[in-house]
Amino acid sequence: MKMYLLSLGAGLLVGVIYSLLNVRSPAPPVIALVGLLGILIGEQSVPLVKRVFSGEPINVSWFNRQCMPHVFGHLPSGAQAAAAKAVDEIANDERAG
């Protein structure tokens, strides 16, 4: 969540700078972003509907495992980031040596 807030803050700062310089933002209009959100939600509705029609239960763990990562991406966590960094360092050491 922290990364999303930092991203939002950086975007706001850039928007203020653009406004002060009287420069138009190259970002897509809000309507396009809403359309992209619709695409993401629409992609996840198909597996959800298939599961309903097959009679399988829909529970929170299935939804979190199957739908959430596709819509919001994998949210970073401190432990995962540290482990990934350690693996990258080991791989780099093996390539170098």
N, C-alpha and C positions, 0 to 999 in steps of 0.2 A: 504494500500500500504506500510505503514511503516513496518508492520510485515513481508512482503515479502522481503523488503530490509534488515531488520535485519537478517532474515533467510539466505539470500544470503551471507551477511557479515560473519555470523558465519560459514557457510559452507566453504567460502574461507579461513578463519582463520584455520579451522581444516585441510583443504587441504594443506596449507603451513606447518603446524606442521607435518602432515604425510610425506610430501616430505622431510623435514629436518631429520626426523627419518628413512627415507628409508623404510616406511611401505606402503603396498598396501591398498588402500581404499576399505572398504567393500561395498561402494555404487555401484549400478548397472551401467553398461556402458551407455553412452549417447543414444545409439541405443535403449535400453530398455525403457528409459524415453520417447523417441520420440514415441515409440509404445504405451505407456500408454496414451500419449496425443491423439494419433489417436483413441484409445478406447473411451476416453471422448468425442471427437468430433463426432465420429460415433454414440454414444448413443443419442446425441442431434439431429442428422440429421434425425432420424426416425420421431419424432414429427413434425419437420419442413416440411418434405416431405408430411406427412399426412395432415398437415394444407394447404399446397399448393394444393394438389389434391382435398380437400374438398371445395376449393374456398374461404376459410376464408383468410382475409388479414393478412399479416405478418408485424407487426410494431415493432418499437424499444422497446416499453413498454412490449409487449408480449415476445420478445426475451430476454430482461433483466430479466423478471420475471420467464420465463420457462427454459431458457438455461444457462444463465450466472452463477447462483448459483450452478448448477451441474458440471460445468467445472472448475470454479475458487473457489468454496466454497463461503460462506458468508463472505465478507470482514468485519473485525471488525471496529466499530466506537466508538468514545469516549462516546457518549450518550448511545448507546446500552450496552456497557461494564459496565458503571456505573449502569444502570438499572438492568442488570443481577446480578451484585454484590449485589445490595440492596435486590433483591428478594432472593438470596441465603442466605444472612445474616438473613432475616426474617424467612426463612424456618429453618435455623439452630437454631435460638432462640426458635422457636416453638417446635422443637424436644427436645431441652435441657430442656425447662421449662415446 
